[in-house]
Structures are given as C-alpha cells and as structure tokens.
Amino acid sequence: MPDWSYQSLFRPLLFRLPSLPARDLTLGAMGLLSRIPGGTFVIKTLGHMESHPILEGELCGIPVKYPVGLSGSLDIRGAAQKALAQFGFGFMEIGPVTVREIPGSLPVGRDTAEETLVYPEPAVNVGLERLLGRLARGEGHTLPRFFRLRPMPGASPAEASAQLKEMAAKLAPYAAGFHIDVLTPEVRDSWTLEAAAGVMRAVREAGAAEPEQGGRPMLFYLPLDFTAAGFAALLPFLRQQAWDGLVVGEAVYSAQGAAHIGRGGLEPALAQLRRVRSALGPGLPLVAAAGIHQPQDALDAVEAGADAVLLHSGLVFSGPGLPKRINEALIYEKVRGAAPPALPSFWAHWGWMCLLGLGMILGGVLAWMIAATTVVLPYDVSFLGMDPALLDLANSGILRFMSHDRVTLAGTMISIGVVYFQLAYHGLRHGQHWTRTALMTSGLVGFSSFFLYLGYGYFDPLHALAAALLLPMFVLSMRAPADRPSYEPAGRLNSPEWRLAQLGQLLFVVLGFALAAGGVIIASIGITRVFVPTDLEYLCATPEMLNEINARLIPLIAHDRAGFGGALFSDALAVLIIALWGIGEGRRWVWWTLALGGLPAFLAGFSVHYFIGYTSFIHLLPAYFAFMLYALGLVFLYPYMMGRAAARKEEAR
C-alpha cells in the first residue's frame, strides 16, 4: 500500500469506514500479505521503502538502520508487524504494555480536517502474557524493539514498581530497550511527584545491569502535555537517575482522559524537545513521537534536538511512504553541505548504456524508415522465396499489415533507447541504484526476447547482429560502482502538488503493468496462434489462406509479433520501475524521460494504424487506454516534478 495507491484509492475508501474497522482491515490485509510467500517482496517492490545506508547509526547504543520508528499504539495487536517493518523504519516501539490486558470497547475518533486521532481508551493492549506468546512465535522481522511499559490504571507506587520490573525482566530477551511511561494522566492525578520519582528510580536501577545480565537501555517517556513548571520540578530526578534517553510522548490528553494524537502535537513536541535538550545537554538521546506528518516535521524535530522520531498519526493521514520520505529528507540534509563526489568517466560504465540507448534509437529510426517504405528486407524475401509484388498481388493487405507490426516495433525501440539514455545519463552516472535496477531488469528481458522468433523457425540476421553489438555494451554498463546517496533536494511537504502527483504516479504504475501485460500477451500470441480476430478481418483471410499463399509467411509475421511483444514488455518494465521508484519532487529529468520515452511508441502505433487503414476500435482500444493513462499521468505529475514545487527545490540548491 504505497502512497500512490493509499492517497488515490485506499484512504478515500477507508476513511468512509468507522476508524476501528478501517484500521483492522488495513493492518489485517497487510499482515496477511506479509505472511504469504513472496509477500514481503511485493511490499518492497511496490513501495521501494529502502533508503541509502548513510543514515545507519545508534540509538542508546542500539544499531538502527534509520532514525525513524513506528509507534506501538498504531498496531497494538501486532497484526502487521512484518509488513510494517518493510516501510523504511529503523526500529519499532511495542506498547503500551501492561501486566494484564486492557480491552477496548469505544471507537477511535478521527478528525480528518485536523489530522488527529482520538483514543478514548489510550492504554488498550493485549497484556504481557499474550504479548510474550506472540513474541515467542516470532514476528518475522529483525528491527530493534523498544517496549513502552506502563503501570495498570489504579496501581499504587509499590504495585507500579513491581509491575514495571516484572515486564522489563520478562521482555528483556526480545527487547532492544524500554520506554518507561510512568507519568500517565492517572498517576499525575493521584500520586505525588516524589512517589512517581521513586517508581522511576526503582525501574531505572533494575535496567542498569549490563545487557548480558538482562539489562537494557531505558528511556524515560515524558508526556507531551507535561508543563514547563512540571518539567522543572522533574528535572532533578531525571539528572539524578541518569536515564539512557528520553522520549517526548505522542498524546495530548483531554479532561476526560482521551488521548489526542495528531498534527497539532508538533509544536508542543518541539517546545518539549528544546526544553529537554537545553536542560540535559547534547549527549542524551531524544526521540520525538508527536506530530510528524511530513518530512519537514521530522527535520524540525531534529533541529529542536531529536535524534530519532516515532510515527503514528502521520502514517495514517500521510501514507506508508512517510518513513522513506523522511529518510530521503534526512539524507539530503546530511550530504547537502558536502561536495558531490567526482562523476565517473564516460567509459567507466554509464557511457556504454548511453551508447546502447543511442544505438536503439538509431536502429529504431532505420527500422521505421524501412517498415514505412520497402517493408521487407532482402533476407526476408530470400526466406519467403517470393517477390513482394507477388505477395501484394496475392493479398493486398499483407505488406501493410507487416508494416504495421514493424513500425510499432520501431517506435518501441526508439522509446527504449530514450529511456535507457536518460536513466544512464541522469541516474546511473550519479550512482542511483534504482536506475541500475530498472536498466538491468529491462535489459535482461529485452535481450532474451530477441530469440522469441526462433520458435517459428525464422532466424533474423539483423536482429542477431543488433543483439551481438548491443549486448557487450549492456554488460559493460552493469559494472556500476556502489550506490551513492542522492544529492537532489528531497520533498519536504504534503503539498497539493504532492497529493496530485500521487494520482499521476498511480496512472503510470497502471500504465506500466498494462504495457507489461500487453507485451506478454502479444509475444504469446506471436509464438502461438499469431493473429487476433481483428487481424484476420483486416487481412480478409484465414491462417489457412495465408499458408496457401506461402508456407513461410506466417513464421515471418510471427517473428515480427513476438519481437514486438518482447520489446514492449522490456519497455514496460523500465516504465514501471520509473513509476514505482523514480517519482520525486523536482525530478525534471524523470518527467521528461516518461514524456519523451512514451511519445515515439504512441506516435508510431497510432500513425501506422491510421495510415494503413487498420482503425478497428476494438483493436485500438488498449492503445487508447494506454495513451489516456500516459497523458493524464504527465499532467498530474507536472506541478510536482516541473512546476512550483520544482522551482522551490531549485531555490533550495
């Protein structure tokens, strides 16, 4: 469920449902997908949530891949932990956890305008024993887990100390660390600060042992709505107890005890972060858990003193791509002050792919010229043993029909060449791993498809020569060095342009899948029955009649069809990977790649059909549908990739 599907399709539908059924449906579906063989691969492929490892670091001495974590109160039953772990998180919070289950019966409120979730029962959880059972069965991910431990409502200070220490001891084998959530609304109403500090001290001392002795880092959980005066009174205890870190909580509580978690928590969180950082110094790890709804919010939290952030309501309202977007923004902040590394030479690797792309363009242009004039080449005539004039005399539609196949193939070849050149020059040259993946996947399919026509017994020497010349270029271009972080400014805001771009991205993803399906179908038809009904209607002939004209005619046509299907599938994979992984704010070159890459194929397809009079609506309907996706997708992506959003990025450079 990446952002392009969540924002465009699923969120509008899910937000029509009551909040709890919507949450359970979403988490249940993601959890089910992650448990199916290959399910996590699908999640990773569609979302491409991984970012450059330059962000790898530590949180309280625990190695984390990214400084973005998932709040435990979003998936309290652990239904989708394995799926959520693929979203670009570096660690996960589990909790709140209490020694006994606290069931929930009231619906969760959802204020879409304010982007806020309201939990009338904020401590709902499955309890310690059920959680231990789930952990013993395994959750299918290796991310560090930080458990948020909370005393039972109504517990006395002595009972709370015993409960927290019991939970820490039993969960220690599964824990990277603990968030100690003592100052709950009930505690603040019924305990003195000294009593709460005593509980904090007892739990902190229990966690002070070495990790091999069961000790784990303990972070104090500071309520988001804790006042400045309250913090000043608490500060001596925090200094005395020497906590391993501190979490600025995610909720503002109402007078009725309901937890409000949403966008409005950002400003209080920033104020708390500045207050804590000023009082406790630069060395204490701080985690911000409130109000992170867009990458800029995370950057603001880091500027205020946070070392990491936790996501909750932001994931619900902004979409599952938020962790990756935050990681990309943090990567850019990390590298923006440094000079980009020197670009590799033309002959290192990327230049060979540029030459391959130019070769495809040149080959496509020549193929188009031949297909629009003589149609057949001397070796085609030799294979048939029949003069083109005689062939035209036998059936006046055959040469035009072959021209239509060969022109569409030529246009697809030009499209592939444009896409390959762009990906090589703007992506592979800069060490962008997603462009290398696109080129590798598309190229392997493309070169393999050269041999589809052999199944019909026709060896095309020109295709074989092209493969022989281009394959070494492909191999040399795949010698790319290690991936580099992107030095392009990352999108920071959930702007109207960004939301519109999600729809444009969806259209191009659908286009990529549709073209891939079309390529497979065309190639399959080319190596089996060769013709579709509208083809035979245009030719006014049956396969038997064509076979009577020349026994080698159908193998020749099949070779064209299979080759075109394979080329279309190769082109589709490149477009699909660009659509899935390459859309970003201000990436003008990606927009131009999609625009210029699609134009030759559509121009060739439509022009040749109208030129030869093959205008069957049913036959051209898939092409009309594909062009609609292409045109609308470019329109919806333009403001984000080329318009005001792009201009803002240029200013940021």
C-alpha positions as CSV (number, residue, x, y, z in Angstrom):
1,M,0.0,0.0,0.0
2,P,2.4,2.7,-1.1
3,D,1.4,6.4,-1.1
4,W,0.3,6.4,-4.8
5,S,-2.3,3.8,-4.0
6,Y,-3.1,4.9,-0.5
7,Q,-3.7,8.6,-1.2
8,S,-5.5,8.0,-4.5
9,L,-7.6,4.8,-3.8
10,F,-7.5,3.3,-0.3
11,R,-7.5,6.3,2.0
12,P,-10.7,7.8,0.5
13,L,-12.4,4.4,0.8
14,L,-11.0,3.5,4.3
15,F,-11.9,6.9,5.7
16,R,-15.6,6.2,4.8
17,L,-15.5,3.4,7.3
18,P,-15.5,3.7,11.1
19,S,-12.0,4.0,12.4
20,L,-11.6,0.6,14.1
21,P,-12.9,-1.5,11.2
22,A,-10.7,0.6,8.8
23,R,-7.6,0.0,11.0
24,D,-8.3,-3.7,11.4
25,L,-8.9,-4.1,7.7
26,T,-5.8,-2.3,6.7
27,L,-3.5,-4.0,9.2
28,G,-5.1,-7.4,8.6
29,A,-4.6,-7.1,4.9
30,M,-1.0,-6.0,5.2
31,G,-0.3,-8.7,7.7
32,L,-1.9,-11.4,5.5
33,L,0.2,-10.2,2.5
34,S,3.4,-10.3,4.5
35,R,2.7,-14.0,5.6
36,I,2.1,-15.2,2.0
37,P,5.3,-16.5,0.3
38,G,6.8,-13.6,-1.6
39,G,4.5,-11.1,0.2
40,T,7.3,-9.0,1.7
41,F,9.0,-8.9,-1.8
42,V,5.8,-7.5,-3.2
43,I,5.7,-4.8,-0.4
44,K,9.3,-3.9,-1.0
45,T,8.9,-3.8,-4.8
46,L,5.7,-1.7,-4.9
47,G,6.9,0.8,-2.2
48,H,10.7,0.7,-2.5
49,M,10.9,1.9,1.0
50,E,14.7,1.2,1.5
51,S,17.0,4.3,1.5
52,H,20.7,4.7,1.4
53,P,22.6,3.2,4.4
54,I,24.3,6.5,5.1
55,L,21.7,7.0,7.9
56,E,22.8,4.0,9.8
57,G,23.6,4.9,13.4
58,E,22.8,4.1,17.0
59,L,20.0,4.9,19.4
60,C,21.1,4.5,23.0
61,G,23.9,2.2,21.8
62,I,21.5,0.0,19.7
63,P,22.3,-0.1,16.0
64,V,19.5,1.3,13.9
65,K,19.4,1.5,10.1
66,Y,17.2,4.6,10.0
67,P,16.3,7.1,12.8
68,V,12.6,6.6,12.1
69,G,10.5,4.3,14.3
70,L,6.9,3.1,14.4
71,S,4.7,4.0,17.4
72,G,3.5,0.9,19.3
73,S,0.0,2.2,19.7
74,L,-0.8,2.1,16.0
75,D,-0.7,-1.8,15.8
76,I,-1.5,-2.8,19.3
77,R,-2.2,-6.4,18.4
78,G,0.9,-6.9,16.2
79,A,-1.2,-7.8,13.2
80,A,1.1,-6.3,10.6
81,Q,4.5,-6.0,12.3
82,K,6.3,-8.0,9.5
83,A,4.7,-5.8,6.8
84,L,5.2,-2.5,8.6
85,A,8.9,-3.5,9.1
86,Q,9.4,-3.2,5.3
87,F,8.3,0.5,5.2
88,G,11.7,2.1,5.9
89,F,11.6,2.0,9.7
90,G,14.8,1.6,11.7
91,F,13.1,0.4,14.9
92,M,9.7,-0.3,16.4
93,E,8.0,0.6,19.6
94,I,5.8,-2.1,21.1
95,G,3.1,-0.9,23.5
96,P,1.8,0.4,25.7
97,V,2.3,-2.8,27.6
98,T,0.6,-3.5,30.9
99,V,0.9,-6.7,33.0
100,R,-2.8,-7.5,32.3
101,E,-4.9,-7.0,29.2
102,I,-6.8,-3.7,29.0
103,P,-9.6,-4.4,26.4
104,G,-11.1,-1.6,24.4
105,S,-14.8,-1.0,23.7
106,L,-15.0,2.5,22.5
107,P,-14.4,3.7,18.9
108,V,-11.4,5.7,18.0
109,G,-12.2,9.2,16.8
110,R,-10.8,10.5,13.6
111,D,-10.7,14.3,12.8
112,T,-9.6,14.4,9.1
113,A,-9.5,18.1,8.9
114,E,-7.1,18.4,11.8
115,E,-5.4,15.1,11.0
116,T,-5.9,13.9,14.6
117,L,-6.8,10.5,16.1
118,V,-8.7,10.5,19.4
119,Y,-8.3,7.4,21.6
120,P,-10.9,7.5,24.4
121,E,-9.1,4.5,26.0
122,P,-5.4,5.2,25.5
123,A,-4.0,2.2,27.4
124,V,-5.7,-0.5,25.4
125,N,-3.4,-3.5,24.9
126,V,-3.3,-7.3,24.9
127,G,-1.4,-7.6,28.1
128,L,2.0,-9.1,29.0
129,E,1.3,-12.8,28.6
130,R,-0.4,-12.6,25.2
131,L,2.4,-10.3,24.0
132,L,5.0,-12.8,25.2
133,G,3.2,-15.6,23.3
134,R,3.2,-13.6,20.2
135,L,6.9,-12.8,20.5
136,A,7.8,-16.4,21.2
137,R,6.1,-17.3,17.9
138,G,8.2,-14.8,16.1
139,E,7.2,-11.6,14.2
140,G,9.2,-12.1,11.1
141,H,11.4,-9.0,11.3
142,T,14.7,-8.1,12.8
143,L,14.2,-4.5,13.7
144,P,15.1,-3.4,17.2
145,R,12.1,-3.4,19.5
146,F,11.6,-0.8,22.3
147,F,8.8,-1.8,24.6
148,R,6.7,1.0,26.2
149,L,5.9,-0.2,29.7
150,R,3.0,1.3,31.7
151,P,1.6,0.6,35.1
152,M,-2.0,-0.7,35.4
153,P,-4.6,2.1,36.0
154,G,-5.2,2.5,39.7
155,A,-1.9,0.9,40.7
156,S,-0.1,2.2,43.8
157,P,3.5,3.3,43.5
158,A,4.7,0.0,45.0
159,E,2.5,-2.0,42.7
160,A,3.6,0.0,39.7
161,S,7.3,-0.6,40.5
162,A,6.7,-4.3,40.8
163,Q,4.7,-4.4,37.5
164,L,7.3,-2.4,35.5
165,K,10.2,-4.5,36.8
166,E,8.3,-7.8,36.1
167,M,7.6,-6.7,32.5
168,A,11.1,-5.5,31.9
169,A,12.5,-8.8,33.2
170,K,10.2,-11.0,31.1
171,L,10.5,-8.9,27.9
172,A,14.3,-8.4,28.1
173,P,15.1,-11.4,25.8
174,Y,13.1,-9.7,23.0
175,A,13.9,-6.0,23.8
176,A,16.5,-3.6,22.5
177,G,15.3,-1.2,25.1
178,F,12.4,0.1,27.1
179,H,10.3,3.3,27.2
180,I,9.1,3.8,30.8
181,D,5.7,5.5,30.7
182,V,5.1,6.3,34.4
183,L,3.6,9.8,34.3
184,T,0.2,8.7,32.9
185,P,-2.8,11.0,33.5
186,E,-4.0,8.7,36.3
187,V,-0.6,8.9,38.0
188,R,-0.4,12.7,37.7
189,D,-3.9,13.0,39.3
190,S,-3.3,10.6,42.2
191,W,0.5,10.4,43.0
192,T,2.9,13.0,44.3
193,L,5.9,13.8,42.1
194,E,8.2,12.2,44.7
195,A,6.2,8.9,44.6
196,A,6.4,8.9,40.8
197,A,10.2,9.6,41.0
198,G,10.6,6.7,43.4
199,V,9.0,4.3,40.9
200,M,11.2,5.8,38.1
201,R,14.3,5.2,40.3
202,A,13.4,1.6,41.1
203,V,12.8,0.7,37.4
204,R,15.8,2.6,36.3
205,E,18.0,0.7,38.7
206,A,16.6,-2.6,37.5
207,G,17.7,-1.7,34.0
208,A,21.2,-0.6,34.9
209,A,22.7,-4.1,34.6
210,E,24.9,-5.0,31.6
211,P,23.0,-6.3,28.6
212,E,24.3,-9.8,29.0
213,Q,22.9,-9.7,32.5
214,G,19.4,-8.8,31.3
215,G,19.8,-5.0,31.4
216,R,18.5,-2.9,28.5
217,P,18.7,0.8,27.7
218,M,15.8,2.6,29.4
219,L,14.3,5.8,28.1
220,F,12.1,8.0,30.2
221,Y,8.7,8.7,28.5
222,L,7.9,12.4,29.0
223,P,4.2,13.2,28.4
224,L,3.7,15.6,25.6
225,D,1.4,17.8,27.6
226,F,3.7,18.0,30.7
227,T,4.0,21.6,31.6
228,A,7.2,23.6,31.8
229,A,6.8,24.0,35.6
230,G,6.2,20.3,35.9
231,F,9.3,19.6,33.9
232,A,11.4,22.0,36.0
233,A,10.2,20.0,39.1
234,L,11.0,16.7,37.5
235,L,14.4,17.7,36.2
236,P,16.4,17.0,39.4
237,F,15.1,13.4,39.4
238,L,16.0,12.9,35.7
239,R,19.5,14.2,36.3
240,Q,20.0,12.0,39.4
241,Q,18.7,8.8,37.8
242,A,20.8,9.2,34.6
243,W,18.4,7.8,32.0
244,D,19.8,6.3,28.8
245,G,17.4,8.6,26.8
246,L,14.1,10.3,26.7
247,V,11.0,10.1,24.6
248,V,8.8,13.1,24.1
249,G,5.3,11.4,24.1
250,E,2.8,11.5,21.3
251,A,-0.5,12.4,23.0
252,V,-2.3,15.4,24.5
253,Y,-4.9,14.3,27.0
254,S,-8.3,15.8,27.4
255,A,-10.0,16.3,30.7
256,Q,-11.9,13.1,30.2
257,G,-8.6,11.2,29.7
258,A,-8.8,10.7,25.9
259,A,-5.5,10.8,24.0
260,H,-5.4,13.2,21.1
261,I,-2.6,12.2,18.7
262,G,-2.2,14.2,15.6
263,R,-0.7,17.1,13.6
264,G,-1.4,19.5,16.4
265,G,1.2,17.8,18.7
266,L,4.1,19.0,16.7
267,E,4.5,22.4,18.3
268,P,4.2,21.1,21.9
269,A,6.7,18.4,20.9
270,L,9.2,20.9,19.5
271,A,8.9,23.0,22.7
272,Q,9.5,20.0,24.9
273,L,12.5,18.9,22.8
274,R,14.1,22.3,23.1
275,R,13.4,22.4,26.9
276,V,14.9,18.9,27.4
277,R,17.9,19.5,25.2
278,S,18.7,22.8,26.9
279,A,18.4,21.3,30.4
280,L,20.0,17.9,29.9
281,G,22.7,18.7,27.3
282,P,23.6,17.4,23.9
283,G,24.6,13.9,24.8
284,L,21.2,12.5,25.8
285,P,19.4,10.6,23.0
286,L,16.0,12.1,22.4
287,V,13.1,10.6,20.5
288,A,10.1,12.7,19.2
289,A,6.8,10.9,19.0
290,A,4.3,13.6,18.2
291,G,3.0,15.4,15.2
292,I,5.3,14.0,12.5
293,H,3.1,14.2,9.4
294,Q,5.5,15.3,6.7
295,P,9.3,15.2,6.2
296,Q,9.6,18.9,7.2
297,D,8.1,18.0,10.6
298,A,10.9,15.4,11.2
299,L,13.5,18.0,10.1
300,D,12.1,20.5,12.6
301,A,12.2,17.9,15.3
302,V,15.8,17.1,14.6
303,E,16.6,20.8,14.6
304,A,14.9,21.1,18.0
305,G,17.1,18.3,19.4
306,A,15.6,15.0,18.4
307,D,17.9,12.1,17.4
308,A,15.0,10.0,16.1
309,V,11.3,10.2,15.5
310,L,8.3,7.9,16.0
311,L,5.4,7.8,13.6
312,H,1.7,7.3,14.4
313,S,-1.0,9.6,13.1
314,G,1.3,10.8,10.3
315,L,1.3,7.3,8.9
316,V,-2.5,7.2,8.9
317,F,-3.0,10.6,7.3
318,S,0.0,10.9,5.0
319,G,0.5,7.3,4.0
320,P,3.0,4.5,4.3
321,G,5.6,6.2,2.2
322,L,6.3,8.8,5.0
323,P,9.2,6.9,6.6
324,K,11.0,6.8,3.3
325,R,10.3,10.4,2.5
326,I,11.7,11.4,5.9
327,N,14.8,9.2,5.4
328,E,15.4,10.9,2.0
329,A,15.0,14.4,3.5
330,L,17.4,13.4,6.3
331,I,19.9,12.0,3.7
332,Y,19.8,15.3,1.8
333,E,20.4,17.3,5.0
334,K,23.4,15.0,5.7
335,V,25.0,15.5,2.3
336,R,23.9,18.9,1.3
337,G,26.9,20.6,2.8
338,A,29.4,18.3,1.2
339,A,30.6,18.5,-2.4
340,P,29.2,15.6,-4.5
341,P,31.9,13.0,-5.4
342,A,33.5,13.3,-8.8
343,L,31.4,11.7,-11.5
344,P,32.8,8.6,-13.2
345,S,34.3,8.8,-16.7
346,F,32.1,8.1,-19.7
347,W,33.8,4.7,-20.3
348,A,33.5,3.6,-16.7
349,H,30.0,2.1,-17.1
350,W,27.3,4.6,-17.7
351,G,28.6,5.7,-21.1
352,W,28.2,2.3,-22.5
353,M,24.5,2.4,-21.6
354,C,24.2,5.8,-23.3
355,L,25.7,4.3,-26.4
356,L,23.3,1.4,-26.1
357,G,20.4,3.8,-25.9
358,L,21.6,5.8,-28.9
359,G,22.0,2.5,-30.8
360,M,18.4,1.6,-30.0
361,I,17.2,5.0,-31.2
362,L,19.2,4.8,-34.4
363,G,18.1,1.2,-35.0
364,G,14.5,2.2,-34.4
365,V,14.7,5.1,-36.8
366,L,16.2,2.9,-39.6
367,A,13.6,0.2,-38.9
368,W,10.8,2.7,-39.1
369,M,12.1,4.0,-42.4
370,I,12.3,0.5,-43.9
371,A,8.9,-0.5,-42.5
372,A,7.3,2.6,-44.0
373,T,8.8,2.0,-47.4
374,T,10.0,-1.3,-48.7
375,V,8.7,-3.2,-45.6
376,V,10.7,-6.3,-46.2
377,L,14.4,-6.7,-46.4
378,P,16.4,-8.9,-48.8
379,Y,16.8,-11.7,-46.3
380,D,13.0,-11.7,-45.7
381,V,12.5,-12.1,-49.5
382,S,15.1,-14.9,-49.5
383,F,13.3,-16.6,-46.7
384,L,10.0,-16.4,-48.4
385,G,11.3,-17.1,-51.9
386,M,8.7,-14.8,-53.1
387,D,8.8,-11.3,-54.6
388,P,7.0,-8.5,-52.6
389,A,5.0,-7.6,-55.7
390,L,3.6,-11.2,-55.9
391,L,2.9,-11.1,-52.2
392,D,1.0,-7.9,-52.6
393,L,-0.9,-9.3,-55.6
394,A,-1.9,-12.4,-53.6
395,N,-3.2,-10.3,-50.7
396,S,-3.0,-6.5,-50.8
397,G,-3.2,-6.2,-47.0
398,I,-0.2,-8.4,-46.2
399,L,2.6,-5.9,-46.7
400,R,0.6,-3.1,-45.0
401,F,-0.1,-5.5,-42.1
402,M,3.6,-6.3,-41.8
403,S,4.4,-2.6,-42.0
404,H,2.1,-2.0,-39.0
405,D,3.9,-4.6,-36.9
406,R,7.4,-3.3,-37.9
407,V,6.6,0.4,-37.4
408,T,5.2,-0.3,-33.9
409,L,8.3,-2.3,-33.1
410,A,10.5,0.6,-34.4
411,G,8.7,3.1,-32.2
412,T,9.1,0.9,-29.2
413,M,12.8,0.6,-29.9
414,I,13.1,4.3,-30.0
415,S,11.2,4.6,-26.7
416,I,13.5,2.1,-25.1
417,G,16.5,4.0,-26.4
418,V,15.3,7.3,-25.0
419,V,14.5,5.7,-21.6
420,Y,17.9,3.9,-21.4
421,F,19.9,7.0,-22.3
422,Q,18.0,9.1,-19.7
423,L,18.4,6.5,-17.0
424,A,22.1,6.2,-17.8
425,Y,23.0,9.8,-18.0
426,H,20.9,11.2,-15.1
427,G,20.8,8.1,-12.8
428,L,23.5,5.5,-13.4
429,R,26.1,8.2,-13.8
430,H,25.2,9.5,-10.3
431,G,25.2,6.1,-8.7
432,Q,21.4,5.9,-8.2
433,H,20.7,2.2,-7.5
434,W,17.0,2.3,-8.7
435,T,18.1,3.3,-12.2
436,R,20.6,0.4,-12.4
437,T,17.8,-1.9,-11.3
438,A,15.5,-0.6,-14.0
439,L,18.2,-1.0,-16.7
440,M,19.2,-4.4,-15.5
441,T,15.6,-5.8,-15.4
442,S,14.5,-4.2,-18.7
443,G,17.7,-5.1,-20.5
444,L,17.7,-8.8,-19.4
445,V,14.2,-9.2,-20.7
446,G,14.9,-7.3,-23.8
447,F,17.9,-9.3,-24.9
448,S,16.1,-12.5,-24.0
449,S,13.2,-11.5,-26.2
450,F,15.4,-11.3,-29.3
451,F,15.2,-15.1,-29.5
452,L,11.4,-15.5,-29.3
453,Y,11.1,-15.7,-33.1
454,L,13.3,-18.8,-33.2
455,G,10.3,-20.9,-32.1
456,Y,8.8,-20.4,-35.6
457,G,11.9,-21.4,-37.4
458,Y,12.9,-17.9,-38.6
459,F,16.4,-16.6,-37.9
460,D,16.6,-12.8,-38.3
461,P,20.2,-11.9,-39.0
462,L,19.7,-8.2,-38.5
463,H,18.2,-8.8,-35.0
464,A,21.0,-11.2,-34.2
465,L,23.6,-8.6,-35.3
466,A,21.9,-5.9,-33.2
467,A,22.0,-8.2,-30.2
468,A,25.6,-9.1,-30.8
469,L,26.6,-5.4,-31.0
470,L,24.5,-4.1,-28.1
471,L,24.9,-7.0,-25.6
472,P,28.6,-6.1,-24.7
473,M,27.5,-2.5,-24.1
474,F,24.9,-3.8,-21.7
475,V,27.3,-6.0,-19.8
476,L,29.9,-3.2,-19.6
477,S,27.3,-0.7,-18.3
478,M,26.3,-3.0,-15.5
479,R,29.7,-2.7,-13.8
480,A,28.3,0.2,-11.8
481,P,30.1,1.0,-8.5
482,A,28.5,1.1,-5.1
483,D,25.3,3.1,-4.7
484,R,25.6,6.7,-3.8
485,P,23.2,8.9,-1.8
486,S,21.1,11.3,-3.8
487,Y,22.3,14.9,-3.8
488,E,19.0,16.1,-5.1
489,P,16.8,18.1,-2.6
490,A,14.1,15.8,-1.3
491,G,10.4,16.7,-1.0
492,R,9.5,18.0,2.5
493,L,5.8,18.9,2.4
494,N,2.5,17.3,1.9
495,S,1.6,20.0,-0.6
496,P,-1.3,20.0,-3.1
497,E,1.2,19.3,-5.8
498,W,2.4,16.2,-3.9
499,R,-1.1,14.9,-3.5
500,L,-1.9,15.4,-7.1
501,A,1.3,13.6,-8.1
502,Q,0.2,10.5,-6.2
503,L,-2.6,10.2,-8.7
504,G,-0.2,10.8,-11.6
505,Q,2.1,8.1,-10.2
506,L,-0.8,5.7,-9.9
507,L,-1.7,6.2,-13.5
508,F,1.9,5.5,-14.6
509,V,2.1,2.4,-12.4
510,V,-1.1,1.1,-14.0
511,L,0.3,2.0,-17.4
512,G,3.5,0.1,-16.7
513,F,1.5,-3.0,-15.6
514,A,-0.8,-2.7,-18.6
515,L,2.0,-2.4,-21.1
516,A,3.8,-5.4,-19.4
517,A,0.6,-7.5,-19.7
518,G,0.2,-6.3,-23.3
519,G,3.8,-7.3,-24.1
520,V,3.4,-10.7,-22.7
521,I,0.1,-11.3,-24.5
522,I,1.4,-10.1,-27.8
523,A,4.6,-12.2,-27.5
524,S,2.5,-15.2,-26.5
525,I,0.2,-14.7,-29.5
526,G,3.2,-14.3,-31.7
527,I,4.6,-17.6,-30.8
528,T,1.3,-19.5,-30.8
529,R,-1.7,-18.5,-32.9
530,V,-0.1,-15.4,-34.4
531,F,-3.3,-13.5,-35.2
532,V,-6.2,-12.0,-33.3
533,P,-9.7,-11.9,-34.9
534,T,-9.4,-8.2,-36.0
535,D,-6.1,-9.0,-37.7
536,L,-7.8,-11.6,-39.9
537,E,-10.7,-9.3,-40.6
538,Y,-8.3,-6.6,-41.8
539,L,-6.5,-9.2,-44.0
540,C,-9.8,-10.7,-45.2
541,A,-8.1,-14.1,-44.9
542,T,-7.7,-17.1,-42.6
543,P,-4.4,-18.6,-41.5
544,E,-5.0,-21.4,-43.9
545,M,-5.4,-19.0,-46.8
546,L,-2.2,-17.2,-45.8
547,N,-0.4,-20.5,-45.5
548,E,-1.6,-21.4,-49.1
549,I,0.0,-18.1,-50.3
550,N,3.3,-19.0,-48.8
551,A,4.1,-21.7,-46.2
552,R,6.8,-19.4,-44.6
553,L,4.6,-16.3,-44.4
554,I,3.1,-17.0,-41.0
555,P,6.5,-17.7,-39.4
556,L,7.8,-14.4,-40.8
557,I,4.8,-12.5,-39.4
558,A,5.1,-14.4,-36.1
559,H,8.7,-13.3,-35.8
560,D,7.6,-9.6,-36.0
561,R,4.8,-10.1,-33.5
562,A,6.9,-12.0,-31.0
563,G,9.7,-9.5,-31.3
564,F,7.4,-6.5,-30.8
565,G,5.8,-8.2,-27.7
566,G,9.2,-8.8,-26.2
567,A,10.3,-5.2,-26.8
568,L,7.1,-3.9,-25.4
569,F,7.5,-6.0,-22.2
570,S,11.1,-4.7,-21.9
571,D,9.9,-1.1,-22.3
572,A,7.1,-1.6,-19.9
573,L,9.4,-2.9,-17.1
574,A,11.6,0.2,-17.4
575,V,8.5,2.5,-17.3
576,L,7.0,0.6,-14.4
577,I,10.2,0.8,-12.2
578,I,10.5,4.5,-13.0
579,A,6.9,5.0,-11.9
580,L,7.3,2.9,-8.8
581,W,10.7,4.2,-7.6
582,G,11.7,7.3,-9.6
583,I,8.9,9.9,-9.0
584,G,10.2,12.7,-6.8
585,E,9.7,16.4,-6.3
586,G,11.6,18.4,-8.8
587,R,13.0,15.4,-10.7
588,R,12.5,17.1,-14.1
589,W,14.6,14.6,-15.9
590,V,12.3,11.8,-14.8
591,W,9.2,13.7,-16.1
592,W,11.0,14.2,-19.4
593,T,12.0,10.6,-19.6
594,L,8.4,9.5,-19.2
595,A,7.2,12.1,-21.7
596,L,9.8,11.7,-24.4
597,G,10.1,7.9,-23.8
598,G,6.4,7.3,-24.5
599,L,6.0,9.7,-27.4
600,P,7.7,7.6,-30.2
601,A,5.8,4.4,-29.3
602,F,2.4,6.1,-29.3
603,L,3.2,8.1,-32.4
604,A,4.3,5.0,-34.3
605,G,1.4,2.9,-33.1
606,F,-1.3,5.4,-33.9
607,S,0.2,6.8,-37.2
608,V,0.7,3.4,-38.8
609,H,-2.7,2.1,-37.9
610,Y,-4.4,5.2,-39.5
611,F,-2.0,5.2,-42.5
612,I,-2.8,1.6,-43.4
613,G,-6.5,1.9,-42.6
614,Y,-6.4,-0.6,-39.7
615,T,-8.7,1.5,-37.4
616,S,-10.8,-1.1,-35.6
617,F,-11.9,0.5,-32.4
618,I,-11.7,-2.8,-30.5
619,H,-8.2,-3.4,-31.8
620,L,-7.0,0.1,-30.8
621,L,-8.9,0.3,-27.5
622,P,-5.9,-0.9,-25.4
623,A,-3.8,1.8,-27.1
624,Y,-6.4,4.5,-26.5
625,F,-6.5,3.4,-22.8
626,A,-2.7,3.4,-22.5
627,F,-2.4,6.9,-24.1
628,M,-5.1,8.2,-21.7
629,L,-3.0,7.0,-18.7
630,Y,0.1,8.4,-20.2
631,A,-1.3,11.9,-21.0
632,L,-3.2,12.3,-17.7
633,G,-0.2,10.9,-15.7
634,L,2.1,13.6,-17.2
635,V,-0.5,16.3,-16.5
636,F,-0.9,15.3,-12.8
637,L,2.8,14.9,-12.3
638,Y,3.8,18.2,-13.9
639,P,3.2,20.6,-11.0
640,Y,5.2,18.4,-8.6
641,M,8.1,17.5,-10.8
642,M,8.2,20.5,-13.1
643,G,6.2,23.3,-11.7
644,R,6.2,25.4,-8.5
645,A,7.4,22.5,-6.4
646,A,10.4,22.0,-8.6
647,A,11.1,25.8,-8.5
648,R,11.2,25.6,-4.8
649,K,13.8,22.9,-4.9
650,E,15.9,24.8,-7.4
651,E,15.9,27.7,-4.9
652,A,17.0,25.3,-2.2
653,R,20.0,24.2,-4.2
